Amino acid sequence: MPLKAYGVLITRAVDTRREGAVDSPHYQIHLTDDAGTHYRASVNVLSQERPSELLYLVSEDFRHPVTARLEGLPSGWNTLPAGPGGPNLDFVRGNLFDPALMRPLPPDLAGPDNDLADLLDHHVRRAVADPDARLYVFGERWGPETAVQDKVFGFRPGNGVHDIHMNQGNSRRFRGDDGVWQDGGILIHYPAQQRWVAVFLAFQSQSWHTDDSTGHALEGTDGTRPESGTQPVRLVAALVNPRGPAPEPESVSLLNASPDPVDLTGWRIVDRLGQGSPVPPGPLAAGAFLTVPLGGGAQLGNHGGEITLLDAKGLKVHGVSYTAEQAGREGWSVAF
């Protein structure tokens, strides 16, 4: 079953603690909300399964419609309902980043800037030093634990967030934590710079092809991350905001980047809410482009969204996202 208490904690970072490379180490963050409530974010930096090194990706200038969906949420803990449409994170369906760009990193090594704790230290301590910076920590809530002192920072009551990583496609040992639209992560907002920094973590043992209902790894699929640039057919552009009155003739453009033709029979274009439009059937020649009209299926909202390309088996081939700013120029295509 999915996480029992998924949501996002909106706070200031005030302190950090490294646990070193022992047993199941974590990078600990002391946080406070605007009401003065204390929390601890416990971030895994080592897996209990082999390969033990976590995968990470950092975006120093994160631009995705999820940041607009966070606007208006109050400081402190916010429970997020299951499913698409809100500010939930989903590494497979949310098109937050290219999984091929994730890299493994050891948890804690001697020397500077060479391990996951160093990387987290770099970004979180910058937020500690900036009184206007806010952390948006996605994961599972624990506490408040009445009359229990936090074991790391000593505040009362014990209170915090964990599972700040991908939470689907787990191996059988951790299959009970699987779910969709419940992945963890850290977003850091610097209002004065109008900039977001994103930190995403995943275990190497997790699958990247998961069931749309349960989040379990799909049987008979290669669930490993794609290698960079290996997707044969890619979403390269979308006409999100056409000229003229509604309903507007929205479309997306595909490119077969491979040296061989690809049969697109049964393929679909899907929006964030899972609504789909069929791709014209038949082969797409090597190096060829194809414009796919969406008709009344997938909807490309002008306030930002995600677009996913699925093959005939329903497996994700490629995915992209666009912001309201990118969609604001009427008649212009958004290039990916």
N, C-alpha and C positions, 0 to 999 in steps of 0.2 A: 504494500500500500504506500501511497506517497507520504511526504513529510507531514507531520501532524500540525505544525504551526509555521507555515511559510509566510514570509513577508519581507519588509525592508525597514531597517533602522536608520533614521536620519538624525545625525549627531555631529558634535565636534570631537576630534581626536585630542586627547590631553597627555597620553603617555603610551609607551610601548615596552614590551619585554620579549626577549629571545629566549627560547628554551634549549637551544643546542640540538645536536643530532643524537638524541636518546629515545629509544622505544618508539613512541608515537608523538614526535615533537610538533609544537604549534608556535606560530607567531602571535603573540597576544597584544591586543590593542585596548587601552582604557578610553572609554567614550562617555560623554555626558550630553544630555539633551537640553533644550531650552528651559525646562522646568527643574533642572538640577539633578535629574535621575541618572545614576551611574550604570554603565553597562560594560561588559567585556566581549570583544569579538575574538573568537578563537579560530585562527586560520591554519589549516593543515599545511605542512611543508614537506611531509614524507608519507608515502603510502604504506599500508600494512601488507600490500601484495606486490609481487614483482611484476614489472620493473618498479622499483620503489620511488624513483624520482618523479615529481609532479611535472605536468606540462603547464606552461604559463604563456600568457600573451598580455602585453601592456600597450594600450593606445594612449599616447600623450595628448592627442587632440581628438577625442572620441565624439563622433557625430552620428547620431542615430535617433529616430523618433521616440525611443523610450525615454530620453531625457525630458521631452516636452510632456510626456504622460506622468512624470513625477511632480510636475508643477502643482502646487496647491496642497500637497500632502503635508501634514503637520510634523513638527519635530517629535522625535521619539519613535516608538514601535508602531508600524502600520501592517496589519494583517492583509494579505493580498488574496482575493478569491482565486480559485483554480481556473485555468483556461486562458485563452487569448483575449486580446482587447484592452488589457490594462498594462501596467508597467512591469509585469512579470518578466523574468529572464528565462530564455530557453536557448541553449547553445545550438540545437539542431534546427528549430523552427523559427527562431527569432532573427536569424541572419545578422547577429551582432558583430561577427568577425569571420575571417577565413580560417577554419580549423587547421589548414595546412601550415599556417604561420606560427602555430604553437611549438614551443621548444622545451625539452626537459632541462631541469636545473636541480643540482644537489641542494639539500636542505640547509646545511651550515658547514662551511669550510674556513680554514684559516686564510687570512688575507682579505683585502677589500674587493667588493663588487664582483663576486664570483659564485654567489649562492642565492637561494630564494629568499632567505632572511634578509640579506643585503638589499635585494631588490625591493622588498616590502618596506624595509627601513627607509630607503631613499624616498619613496613616495609618501609614506605615512608621516614621517618626521617633517617633511615640507608642509603637510597639512596641519600638523601640530603648531608649527611656527607661524601660520597664517590664521589670525582670529576669525576671518570671514569664511574660511574653507569649511565645507560640510562634507561629511562622509555619508554615503548611501550604501549600507551594508545589507546585502541580500543573503538570506539563509533561513535556518530554523531557530526559533526563539526557545530559550529555556528560562525558567524562573518567572516572576521573582520568587526566590527561596527565602521565605520569612525567617528572620533571625539567623540566617546563615551568612557568614563572612566570605566574600570572594577569595578564592584560594591564591590568586595571583596579585591582585591590587589591594585587597583588604577592605573594600567598601561593603556596606550592608544595605539591603539584602543582596544576595548573589543574584545575578541577572545578566543575560547576554544572548549572543547569537553564535551558532556554529553551522557546520555544513556549508561553508562559504566557498563552494566549488560546484562543478557539474554534479547533478543528482539524478542521472538517468543512465541507462545502458550499463549498469553495474554487473559485476560477476555474480555468480550464484550466491556467494557468501553475503553480499550486501544488496541483494535483489529487492529486499523489503523496503529499501529507501527510494526505489524508482518512482518517477512520476514525470509528467510533462508540465511545462511552464512553471518550474520550481527550481531552476538552477541558481546557484549562489554566485556572488561576485562583489567587487567593491568599485563604486563610482565615486570620484572625488570632484566636487564642484568648486571652482574658483570664480565667484561672481564678478569680481573686479576685472578679471581677464576674459570673462565670458567663455570659459574653457572648462571642459570636462576631461578627466583622466580616468581610464578604465583598467582594472586588473581582473583577469579571468584565469581560473585554475581548473585543471581536470586531471584525473588519474589515467595513466597509460593503459590500464586494464579495462577502461570503459569503452563501450561501443558507440559509434556515431551514426548507426542506423537503428532507430528505436521505434517501438509501437506508438501510434498517435494517441492511444488511450491509456496504456499502462506505463509507458516509458521503458519497458523491458527491451533488451537487445533482441533484434529480429533474428530468428533462426535461419540458417542458410545464407547469411550475408557476411561480407567482409566488413566488419565494423570498425576497422582502423581508419585513422584520419587520411584523407586524400593527400597525395603529394602535391606540392605547389605547382600550379599550371597544368595539371593532368586532366582536369575536367574537359572532355571532348567538346561538349556543347555548353555555351555560357550565355547568360543574360548580359547583354552589352549596352542596352539603352531601353528607355521606356518613355512613351508619350503620356505623361500623367495628367497634364492640364491642357488639353487641346483647345483651340479657339472654337467659339461657337456656343450655342445654348446646350444645356443638358437635355438628354443624356449625351455625353461627349464620346467621340470614337477613340477611346483609349486603346493603346497597343503596346506590345513589348517586342524587342528585336533580339534575335538569337544569332550566334555565330558558331559554326562548326570549326573549331580551331585545330582539329585533328587532320591527319593526312588521308583519312578514309571516310567514306559516306557513313552516316548514322541514320538508322531507321527511327523516325519519330512517331510511329504509329502507337497510339495509346498514351502518349505523353500529355501532361497538363501543366498549365500555369496556375499557381495557387496564391491567394492573398493571405494576409495575417490571420483572418478568421476561418481559413480553410475552404473558402469558396473558390471554385476552379473553372477554368476555361480550357477547352481542348486545343492542342496544337495540331495544325493540319497534318494528316497522316502522310507517310511516305518518306523516302530517303532525303536527307539534307547533304548535299555534296560537300566534299572537302573544301574548306575555305569559304563556304557560302554563307550568306546572311538570309534570315527569314523574319519577316514582320508578322506577328501574330495578333489579329484583332481580338479583343477580349469580350466584346458583345455584352451579354447580361450576366456573365459569370463572375470572374475575379474583379474586384473593385479596387481602383488605385485612388485613394483619398488624397486630397490636396494638402492635408495636414501631416503628411509623412506616412510611411508604411513600409511593408516588406513584401518582396516578390520571390517566389520559390518555383523552381523548375523540377517536376517529378517525372520519372520514366514510367514505362508501362507497368512496372511492378509496384509503383507508388513510392519508390526510393528517391531520395533527394539527389539531384544531379548538381545543382548550383543554386545559390541564393544571394540576394542583394537587398539593400535597404536604401531609403531616401528620406530626407528631412523636408519639413514644410518650406524651408528656405529654398531648397532645390526645386520644389514643385511650384514655386510662386510665379515663375515666368511663363505666362500663357503662350502656348504654341511651341515652346522649346522642349526638346527631349532631354531627359536626364541621362547622362552617360555614366556608365559604371566602369 
